[in-house]
Amino acid sequence: MSRVIRVNVKNKEISQEQLREEYRFFGGRGLIAKIMTDEVDPSCDPLGAGNKLILCTGLLAGSNIPTAHRLSVGGKSPLTGGIKEANSGGTAAYAIARHGIKAIILEDLPAENDPWQILRIKADGKPELIPADQYVGLNNYALVEKLKERFGNKTSCITIGRAGEWLYRNSSLQVTDFSVGYPTRSAARGGLGAIMGSKKIKAIIIEESSSPHSFPYHDKELVQETRKKLVQNTLNNPARQWVMTVGTPALVDRMGATGFMPVRNFSGEIFEKLENISTQVYLKRVEVGGGKNSLPCQPGCILRCSGRINDSEGNFVTSGLEYETIALCGANCDIDDMETIIQIDRLCDDLGVDTIETGVTIGICMEAGKIPWGDSEAALSLIREMMEGTELGRLLGQGAAKVGAAFGVKRIPAVKGQAMSGYDSRNIKGVGVTYATSPMGADHTAGLTMQFGLDPLQKEGQVDASIKAQTSSACQDNFVCMFGWGDFTQPDILPNIMKGLYGGDWDMDKIMEIGKETLKLEVAFNKAAGFTEEDNKLPEFFRTMPSPATGSVFDIDKEDLAMALDAL
């Protein structure tokens, strides 16, 4: 059984239906693209009644396949004005799948004076709306603590903090982490937390199922055999060791040394204080107060790329600190203090805002002379402005592009209104193509090109590499976590898993068609929303201001970018 739960937040009606047959072979990002295409007017106001917030699981959710329980969240982005999917680890997707639920769709808009609600999936699987006004004004840590006190420690939580309540366009949905139990996993990009806030849904809670749903395997023995091979391949793959032993902070040294890492508002420089935020500094910091590395963020994950960071007395501070946060809240702001970056990560999770968007926004404030470069306390004070909802704080909550325009900054690293993630496009040009052309905007998960072995500074081959990377990324977001995807793509792994789960004949070409169709739907949605070629380009300074680190500019022809978009 694959249930779809619809919640009309205007009339408070909840209905349930079976997943449509034509949606059967879409999950996560692809399922969001299908539902958005069929049900949402691309011209709608992202915070209006016509938009929907969609939460769903991937194609392998509910099975025993590792990394299969990512939660995808989607809608028309308040930040980009286009289609958006953001995904997160944590406990929620697993808990939803155990109830036999494929998707939850929040529809319409409540009246201005309507109370806030919580959507509760009870232990018996029945959904209900319950009052939430007592929780309004709480940020995510205090909210989750109270929800678990009331509904049980095994309850999975999807929540918004004040940022979502106040409709900040950089707001996230936070998901409870499997290993630490705190709301440290983020569906962060695109401001989707503001859509949840516009629906006046403070939290979605999923109680542990009293009658767990069993995946209807077509050939369970084939799945078990293939799973065993997949696990062995992954654990023995040297390319996965950096993920399993360190997590994404392992990228800091490489990205910083090559000029890929953004420095001082994407100046294109090398960060001369890189050793202060290096991988080894991160690992030593994890050891403080009994912290721990190599933790799973979702049940059954064998990659275990998360980590728990404590203070010196052993009290929890944050979890899942990522390369993107270190790069954009660190080097991009000229901050070389790991403790400050950790505090920024904690505050962003608590308030419920994207650390990428926040780091770029702080860098723009420094570029504008509002606070000094590298001033840790001043950077933290900007986040506190957002937490307090001051006039400045509410501006900062609208994202980097709005802040840059308000302060008259010329160098604004954003595409489609969304801040660029942690790669400077002059020095890794294939990623620049992805940033410019992806319907998702400048996302780090939309299609990185490092795996193709191209000289990142050369012009030739970058468009083709980006198309391949974007297709692969769109496909993997229908299935599993991106970090294990390479092992799934072997001819005898994912095709056999799909055959064992669903039946039929599968090969990687057929599987990749799911990614291609996902992209086509997203591009078509954005075109219908009014996007043109002018929206599918990088900020001009990437073409005109050479990177001091390499002397390179982003020189991919606009005609080639247009061809890339057509190819998607």
C-alpha positions as CSV (number, residue, x, y, z in Angstrom):
1,M,0.0,0.0,0.0
2,S,1.4,3.4,-1.0
3,R,-0.8,6.0,0.6
4,V,-1.0,9.7,-0.2
5,I,-2.3,11.9,2.5
6,R,-3.8,15.3,1.5
7,V,-4.3,18.0,4.1
8,N,-6.5,21.0,3.2
9,V,-5.3,23.6,5.6
10,K,-8.2,25.9,4.8
11,N,-11.1,23.6,5.7
12,K,-9.0,21.3,7.8
13,E,-10.1,18.2,5.9
14,I,-7.7,15.2,5.5
15,S,-8.2,12.7,2.8
16,Q,-6.3,9.6,1.7
17,E,-5.8,7.9,-1.6
18,Q,-3.6,5.4,-3.4
19,L,-0.6,6.6,-5.3
20,R,-1.5,7.0,-8.9
21,E,-0.3,4.2,-11.2
22,E,1.5,6.6,-13.4
23,Y,3.5,7.8,-10.4
24,R,4.6,4.3,-9.5
25,F,8.2,4.6,-10.8
26,F,8.9,8.0,-9.5
27,G,10.2,8.8,-6.0
28,G,11.6,11.8,-4.1
29,R,12.5,14.6,-6.6
30,G,10.8,12.9,-9.5
31,L,7.5,12.4,-7.7
32,I,7.5,16.0,-6.7
33,A,8.1,17.0,-10.3
34,K,5.1,14.8,-11.4
35,I,2.7,16.1,-8.7
36,M,3.8,19.7,-9.2
37,T,3.3,19.4,-13.0
38,D,-0.2,17.9,-12.6
39,E,-1.5,19.9,-9.7
40,V,0.2,23.3,-9.3
41,D,-0.1,26.3,-11.6
42,P,3.4,27.5,-12.3
43,S,2.3,31.1,-12.1
44,C,1.0,30.8,-8.6
45,D,2.3,32.8,-5.6
46,P,4.7,30.6,-3.8
47,L,3.2,31.7,-0.5
48,G,-0.4,31.7,-1.7
49,A,-3.2,29.2,-1.8
50,G,-2.2,27.7,-5.2
51,N,1.1,26.4,-4.1
52,K,1.5,23.0,-2.4
53,L,4.1,21.6,0.0
54,I,4.9,18.0,-0.9
55,L,6.8,15.6,1.3
56,C,7.6,12.2,0.0
57,T,9.9,9.2,0.1
58,G,12.1,7.6,-2.6
59,L,11.5,4.5,-4.8
60,L,13.3,2.2,-2.4
61,A,11.8,3.5,0.9
62,G,10.3,0.9,3.1
63,S,12.8,-1.7,1.9
64,N,16.0,-2.8,3.6
65,I,18.3,-1.1,1.1
66,P,20.9,1.2,2.7
67,T,20.5,5.0,2.3
68,A,17.0,4.5,0.9
69,H,15.2,6.8,3.4
70,R,15.9,10.4,2.3
71,L,12.9,12.7,2.7
72,S,12.2,14.9,-0.3
73,V,10.3,18.2,0.2
74,G,9.0,20.2,-2.7
75,G,6.9,23.1,-4.0
76,K,7.3,26.3,-5.9
77,S,10.2,28.0,-4.2
78,P,9.6,31.4,-2.4
79,L,13.3,32.1,-3.1
80,T,13.7,31.2,-6.8
81,G,10.1,31.4,-8.0
82,G,10.6,28.0,-9.7
83,I,10.1,24.4,-8.9
84,K,12.1,23.2,-5.9
85,E,13.1,20.0,-4.3
86,A,15.3,19.8,-1.1
87,N,16.0,16.5,0.6
88,S,17.1,15.5,4.0
89,G,18.3,12.6,6.0
90,G,17.0,11.8,9.4
91,T,14.2,9.7,10.8
92,A,11.1,11.0,9.0
93,A,11.2,9.2,5.7
94,Y,11.8,5.8,7.4
95,A,8.9,6.5,9.8
96,I,6.6,7.6,7.0
97,A,7.4,4.5,5.0
98,R,6.7,2.3,8.0
99,H,3.2,3.6,7.9
100,G,2.8,2.7,4.2
101,I,2.8,6.4,3.2
102,K,4.4,7.6,0.0
103,A,3.6,11.3,0.1
104,I,2.0,14.0,2.3
105,I,0.6,17.0,0.4
106,L,-0.4,20.3,2.2
107,E,-2.9,22.3,0.1
108,D,-4.6,25.7,0.1
109,L,-4.1,28.5,2.7
110,P,-5.7,29.0,6.1
111,A,-7.6,32.2,7.0
112,E,-5.4,34.9,8.5
113,N,-6.9,34.4,12.0
114,D,-6.9,30.6,11.9
115,P,-4.8,28.8,14.6
116,W,-1.6,27.0,13.9
117,Q,-1.8,23.2,13.5
118,I,0.4,20.1,13.8
119,L,-0.1,17.2,11.5
120,R,0.1,14.1,13.5
121,I,0.5,10.6,12.1
122,K,-0.6,8.4,15.0
123,A,0.9,5.0,15.8
124,D,-2.1,3.3,14.1
125,G,-1.3,5.3,10.9
126,K,-4.3,7.7,11.1
127,P,-3.5,11.3,10.3
128,E,-5.0,14.2,12.3
129,L,-4.6,17.9,12.8
130,I,-4.1,19.0,16.4
131,P,-3.8,22.6,17.8
132,A,-0.3,24.0,17.9
133,D,-0.7,27.6,19.1
134,Q,1.1,26.7,22.3
135,Y,4.2,26.0,20.2
136,V,4.2,29.2,18.1
137,G,7.3,31.2,18.7
138,L,9.5,28.2,19.5
139,N,12.6,27.5,17.5
140,N,13.4,23.9,16.5
141,Y,15.3,22.6,19.5
142,A,12.8,23.7,22.1
143,L,9.9,22.6,19.9
144,V,11.3,19.1,19.3
145,E,12.0,18.7,23.0
146,K,8.4,19.6,23.9
147,L,7.0,17.4,21.1
148,K,9.0,14.4,22.3
149,E,8.0,14.9,25.9
150,R,4.3,14.8,24.8
151,F,4.3,12.2,22.0
152,G,7.3,10.0,22.9
153,N,11.0,10.0,22.3
154,K,10.7,7.7,19.3
155,T,8.5,10.2,17.5
156,S,10.0,11.6,14.3
157,C,9.6,15.3,13.8
158,I,9.6,17.7,10.8
159,T,9.5,21.2,12.1
160,I,9.9,24.9,11.4
161,G,11.4,27.5,13.7
162,R,10.5,31.2,13.8
163,A,12.0,31.7,10.3
164,G,9.3,29.6,8.8
165,E,6.6,31.2,10.9
166,W,7.8,34.7,9.7
167,L,8.0,33.4,6.1
168,Y,11.7,34.0,5.7
169,R,12.5,33.1,2.1
170,N,15.7,31.3,3.3
171,S,13.8,29.1,5.8
172,S,14.3,25.3,6.1
173,L,12.4,22.3,7.4
174,Q,14.3,20.5,10.1
175,V,14.2,16.8,10.6
176,T,15.2,14.8,13.7
177,D,18.5,12.9,13.3
178,F,18.6,9.2,13.8
179,S,21.8,9.1,15.9
180,V,21.4,12.2,18.1
181,G,17.6,12.8,18.1
182,Y,17.9,16.5,17.6
183,P,16.5,18.6,14.6
184,T,19.9,18.8,12.8
185,R,18.9,17.4,9.4
186,S,17.8,20.1,7.0
187,A,15.6,20.3,3.9
188,A,17.3,23.6,3.5
189,R,17.5,25.1,0.1
190,G,14.9,27.2,-1.6
191,G,12.9,28.5,1.4
192,L,10.5,25.6,1.6
193,G,10.0,26.2,5.3
194,A,8.2,29.4,4.4
195,I,5.6,27.3,2.5
196,M,5.0,25.2,5.6
197,G,4.7,28.5,7.6
198,S,2.2,29.9,5.1
199,K,0.1,26.8,5.6
200,K,0.3,27.4,9.4
201,I,1.7,23.9,10.0
202,K,4.2,24.2,12.8
203,A,5.3,20.5,12.7
204,I,4.6,17.1,11.2
205,I,5.1,14.4,13.7
206,I,5.2,10.7,12.9
207,E,4.7,8.2,15.7
208,E,6.4,4.8,15.6
209,S,4.0,2.5,13.7
210,S,2.2,-0.1,15.8
211,S,1.7,-2.2,12.7
212,P,4.7,-1.6,10.4
213,H,4.1,-1.7,6.7
214,S,5.9,-4.5,4.9
215,F,7.3,-3.7,1.5
216,P,5.6,-6.0,-1.1
217,Y,8.7,-7.5,-2.6
218,H,8.4,-9.1,-6.0
219,D,11.4,-11.2,-5.4
220,K,12.8,-10.7,-1.9
221,E,15.6,-13.3,-2.3
222,L,17.0,-11.3,-5.3
223,V,16.8,-8.1,-3.2
224,Q,18.6,-9.8,-0.3
225,E,21.4,-11.2,-2.5
226,T,21.9,-7.8,-4.3
227,R,21.8,-5.9,-1.0
228,K,24.6,-8.1,0.4
229,K,26.7,-7.4,-2.7
230,L,26.0,-3.7,-2.5
231,V,27.0,-3.5,1.1
232,Q,30.3,-5.3,0.5
233,N,31.1,-3.2,-2.5
234,T,30.4,0.0,-0.6
235,L,32.4,-0.9,2.5
236,N,35.3,-2.1,0.4
237,N,35.3,0.9,-2.0
238,P,38.2,3.2,-1.3
239,A,36.3,6.1,-2.9
240,R,33.7,5.9,0.0
241,Q,36.2,6.0,2.9
242,W,36.4,9.7,3.2
243,V,32.6,9.8,3.6
244,M,32.5,7.0,6.1
245,T,35.4,8.2,8.3
246,V,35.0,12.0,8.1
247,G,32.0,13.1,6.2
248,T,31.8,16.1,3.9
249,P,34.3,18.2,6.0
250,A,36.9,16.0,4.3
251,L,36.4,18.2,1.2
252,V,37.6,21.3,2.9
253,D,41.3,20.7,2.3
254,R,40.9,19.8,-1.4
255,M,38.4,22.5,-2.3
256,G,40.4,25.1,-0.4
257,A,43.7,24.3,-2.0
258,T,42.4,24.3,-5.6
259,G,40.4,27.6,-5.5
260,F,37.1,25.8,-5.7
261,M,36.1,27.0,-2.2
262,P,34.5,30.4,-2.1
263,V,36.6,33.0,-0.3
264,R,35.5,36.5,0.8
265,N,32.2,36.7,-1.1
266,F,33.4,34.6,-4.1
267,S,36.5,36.7,-4.7
268,G,38.2,33.8,-6.4
269,E,41.1,33.9,-4.0
270,I,42.8,31.1,-2.1
271,F,42.0,31.2,1.7
272,E,45.3,31.8,3.3
273,K,44.0,30.7,6.7
274,L,42.8,27.3,5.4
275,E,44.7,25.3,8.0
276,N,42.5,26.8,10.8
277,I,39.4,25.2,9.4
278,S,41.0,22.1,7.9
279,T,39.7,18.6,8.0
280,Q,42.1,17.8,10.9
281,V,40.9,20.8,12.9
282,Y,37.4,19.5,12.4
283,L,38.3,15.9,13.5
284,K,40.1,17.2,16.6
285,R,37.1,19.3,17.5
286,V,34.8,16.3,17.2
287,E,36.8,14.6,19.9
288,V,36.1,17.3,22.5
289,G,33.6,16.4,25.2
290,G,33.1,12.9,24.0
291,G,31.9,13.8,20.5
292,K,31.8,11.2,17.9
293,N,32.2,10.8,14.1
294,S,31.0,8.2,11.6
295,L,27.3,8.2,12.8
296,P,24.3,7.4,10.6
297,C,21.7,10.2,10.2
298,Q,19.0,7.7,9.0
299,P,18.2,4.1,10.0
300,G,20.3,1.5,8.3
301,C,22.8,3.8,6.7
302,I,26.2,2.2,6.1
303,L,27.9,5.4,5.0
304,R,27.7,7.0,8.4
305,C,28.9,10.4,7.3
306,S,27.5,12.4,10.3
307,G,29.1,13.4,13.5
308,R,28.1,14.6,17.0
309,I,29.8,17.8,18.3
310,N,29.7,18.5,22.0
311,D,31.1,21.3,24.2
312,S,33.9,20.7,26.6
313,E,31.5,19.4,29.3
314,G,29.9,16.8,27.0
315,N,26.8,18.8,26.2
316,F,25.4,18.5,22.6
317,V,26.0,21.4,20.3
318,T,25.3,20.3,16.8
319,S,25.5,17.4,14.3
320,G,26.0,16.9,10.6
321,L,28.3,19.8,10.1
322,E,28.9,19.9,6.3
323,Y,31.6,21.1,3.9
324,E,29.1,23.7,2.5
325,T,28.6,25.2,6.0
326,I,32.3,25.4,6.7
327,A,33.1,26.9,3.3
328,L,30.3,29.5,3.2
329,C,30.1,30.5,6.8
330,G,33.9,30.2,7.2
331,A,36.2,31.1,4.3
332,N,33.5,32.9,2.3
333,C,33.2,35.3,5.3
334,D,36.9,35.3,6.1
335,I,36.2,33.5,9.3
336,D,38.8,30.9,10.3
337,D,37.4,30.0,13.7
338,M,35.9,26.5,13.7
339,E,34.0,27.3,17.0
340,T,32.2,30.2,15.3
341,I,31.2,28.0,12.4
342,I,29.9,25.4,14.8
343,Q,27.8,28.0,16.6
344,I,26.5,29.4,13.3
345,D,25.4,25.8,12.3
346,R,23.6,25.4,15.6
347,L,21.8,28.7,15.4
348,C,20.7,28.2,11.8
349,D,19.3,24.7,12.6
350,D,17.5,26.2,15.6
351,L,16.0,29.1,13.8
352,G,15.4,27.0,10.7
353,V,17.4,28.7,7.9
354,D,19.7,27.4,5.2
355,T,23.4,27.7,6.2
356,I,24.4,28.1,2.6
357,E,22.1,31.1,2.0
358,T,23.0,32.5,5.4
359,G,26.8,32.2,4.8
360,V,26.5,34.0,1.4
361,T,24.2,36.6,3.0
362,I,26.8,37.3,5.7
363,G,29.5,37.6,3.1
364,I,27.5,40.1,1.2
365,C,27.0,42.1,4.4
366,M,30.8,42.1,4.8
367,E,31.3,43.1,1.2
368,A,28.9,46.0,1.7
369,G,30.9,47.2,4.8
370,K,28.0,46.5,7.2
371,I,30.3,44.4,9.4
372,P,34.1,43.8,9.1
373,W,35.5,40.8,7.2
374,G,36.3,37.9,9.5
375,D,34.4,39.3,12.5
376,S,33.0,36.3,14.2
377,E,30.9,38.1,16.8
378,A,29.5,40.4,14.2
379,A,28.5,37.4,12.0
380,L,26.8,35.8,14.9
381,S,25.0,39.0,15.7
382,L,23.4,39.0,12.2
383,I,21.9,35.6,12.9
384,R,20.6,36.9,16.2
385,E,19.0,39.7,14.3
386,M,17.2,37.1,12.2
387,M,16.2,35.2,15.4
388,E,14.8,38.3,17.0
389,G,12.9,39.4,13.9
390,T,14.3,42.9,13.8
391,E,13.9,45.0,10.6
392,L,17.5,44.1,9.6
393,G,16.9,40.4,10.6
394,R,13.8,40.2,8.4
395,L,15.7,41.6,5.5
396,L,18.5,39.0,6.0
397,G,15.9,36.3,6.1
398,Q,14.9,37.1,2.5
399,G,18.2,35.7,1.2
400,A,21.4,36.8,-0.4
401,A,20.0,38.3,-3.6
402,K,17.6,40.6,-1.8
403,V,20.2,41.7,0.7
404,G,22.8,42.4,-2.0
405,A,20.3,44.5,-4.0
406,A,19.2,46.4,-0.8
407,F,22.9,47.2,0.0
408,G,23.9,48.0,-3.5
409,V,26.5,45.2,-3.7
410,K,27.8,44.5,-7.2
411,R,29.1,41.0,-6.6
412,I,26.1,38.9,-5.7
413,P,26.7,35.2,-6.1
414,A,23.2,34.0,-6.7
415,V,21.3,32.3,-9.6
416,K,17.6,32.4,-9.9
417,G,17.5,34.3,-6.7
418,Q,19.3,31.6,-4.7
419,A,22.7,31.8,-3.2
420,M,25.5,29.7,-4.9
421,S,26.8,26.8,-2.9
422,G,30.4,26.1,-2.1
423,Y,32.2,26.0,-5.5
424,D,33.6,29.0,-7.4
425,S,32.5,28.6,-11.0
426,R,35.6,30.3,-12.5
427,N,37.8,27.5,-11.1
428,I,35.4,24.6,-11.7
429,K,33.6,25.5,-14.8
430,G,31.4,22.4,-15.2
431,V,29.7,23.2,-11.9
432,G,29.2,26.7,-13.2
433,V,27.2,25.3,-16.1
434,T,25.1,23.3,-13.6
435,Y,24.5,26.4,-11.5
436,A,23.4,28.4,-14.5
437,T,21.1,25.9,-16.1
438,S,19.8,23.6,-13.3
439,P,16.0,24.2,-12.7
440,M,16.9,23.9,-9.0
441,G,19.1,27.0,-9.0
442,A,22.7,27.0,-7.8
443,D,22.6,23.8,-5.7
444,H,25.5,21.7,-4.6
445,T,23.3,18.6,-5.2
446,A,22.2,19.5,-8.7
447,G,25.2,18.1,-10.6
448,L,28.8,18.3,-9.6
449,T,31.3,17.5,-12.3
450,M,34.5,16.6,-10.5
451,Q,34.0,12.9,-11.2
452,F,34.5,13.2,-15.0
453,G,38.2,13.8,-14.8
454,L,38.2,17.0,-16.8
455,D,40.6,19.9,-16.2
456,P,38.2,22.1,-14.2
457,L,39.7,25.2,-15.9
458,Q,39.3,24.1,-19.5
459,K,36.3,25.2,-21.5
460,E,35.8,22.1,-23.6
461,G,33.6,19.3,-22.4
462,Q,32.1,21.1,-19.4
463,V,28.6,21.4,-20.9
464,D,28.4,17.7,-21.6
465,A,29.8,16.9,-18.2
466,S,27.2,19.1,-16.5
467,I,24.3,17.5,-18.5
468,K,25.5,14.0,-17.4
469,A,25.9,15.2,-13.8
470,Q,22.5,16.9,-13.7
471,T,20.8,13.8,-15.1
472,S,22.6,11.5,-12.7
473,S,21.7,13.8,-9.7
474,A,18.1,14.0,-10.7
475,C,18.0,10.3,-11.0
476,Q,19.7,9.6,-7.6
477,D,17.2,11.9,-5.9
478,N,14.5,9.5,-6.9
479,F,16.3,6.7,-5.1
480,V,18.9,7.1,-2.4
481,C,21.5,9.4,-0.8
482,M,24.0,10.9,-3.3
483,F,27.0,9.6,-1.4
484,G,26.3,6.0,-2.1
485,W,25.0,6.4,-5.6
486,G,28.1,5.3,-7.4
487,D,27.9,1.8,-6.0
488,F,24.2,1.5,-7.0
489,T,25.0,2.2,-10.6
490,Q,26.8,-1.0,-11.3
491,P,24.8,-3.1,-13.8
492,D,24.0,-5.9,-11.4
493,I,23.0,-3.7,-8.4
494,L,20.2,-1.1,-8.9
495,P,18.6,-2.9,-11.8
496,N,18.4,-6.1,-9.8
497,I,17.1,-4.2,-6.8
498,M,14.3,-2.7,-8.9
499,K,13.5,-6.1,-10.4
500,G,13.3,-7.6,-7.0
501,L,11.2,-4.8,-5.5
502,Y,8.8,-4.1,-8.4
503,G,9.3,-6.9,-11.0
504,G,9.9,-6.3,-14.7
505,D,13.1,-5.8,-16.7
506,W,15.5,-3.1,-15.6
507,D,18.9,-1.8,-16.7
508,M,20.7,1.4,-16.0
509,D,19.5,3.0,-19.2
510,K,15.9,2.6,-18.2
511,I,16.7,3.8,-14.7
512,M,18.4,6.9,-16.0
513,E,15.3,7.8,-18.0
514,I,13.7,8.5,-14.6
515,G,16.3,11.3,-14.1
516,K,15.8,12.6,-17.6
517,E,12.1,12.8,-17.2
518,T,12.4,14.5,-13.8
519,L,14.6,17.2,-15.4
520,K,12.3,17.7,-18.4
521,L,9.3,18.2,-16.1
522,E,11.2,20.7,-13.9
523,V,12.5,22.7,-16.9
524,A,9.0,22.8,-18.4
525,F,7.5,24.0,-15.0
526,N,10.0,26.8,-14.8
527,K,9.4,27.9,-18.4
528,A,5.7,28.0,-17.6
529,A,6.5,30.0,-14.5
530,G,8.1,32.7,-16.7
531,F,11.8,31.7,-16.7
532,T,13.8,32.7,-19.8
533,E,17.4,32.4,-20.9
534,E,18.2,35.5,-18.8
535,D,17.5,33.4,-15.7
536,N,19.8,30.7,-16.8
537,K,23.2,32.4,-16.4
538,L,25.8,33.2,-13.8
539,P,26.3,36.7,-12.3
540,E,28.3,38.8,-14.8
541,F,31.3,39.2,-12.4
542,F,32.2,35.5,-13.0
543,R,32.9,36.4,-16.7
544,T,34.6,39.8,-16.1
545,M,36.6,39.4,-12.9
546,P,39.4,36.8,-13.2
547,S,40.0,34.6,-10.2
548,P,43.2,35.7,-8.5
549,A,43.9,32.1,-7.6
550,T,44.0,30.8,-11.2
551,G,43.5,33.8,-13.5
552,S,40.5,32.0,-14.9
553,V,37.0,33.4,-15.8
554,F,33.8,31.6,-16.5
555,D,33.9,31.6,-20.3
556,I,31.3,29.1,-21.3
557,D,29.4,30.6,-24.2
558,K,25.9,31.7,-23.6
559,E,24.9,29.7,-26.7
560,D,26.3,26.6,-25.1
561,L,24.4,27.2,-21.9
562,A,21.2,27.5,-24.0
563,M,22.1,24.2,-25.6
564,A,22.6,22.6,-22.2
565,L,19.2,23.7,-21.1
566,D,17.6,22.3,-24.3
567,A,19.4,19.0,-23.7
568,L,17.9,18.8,-20.2
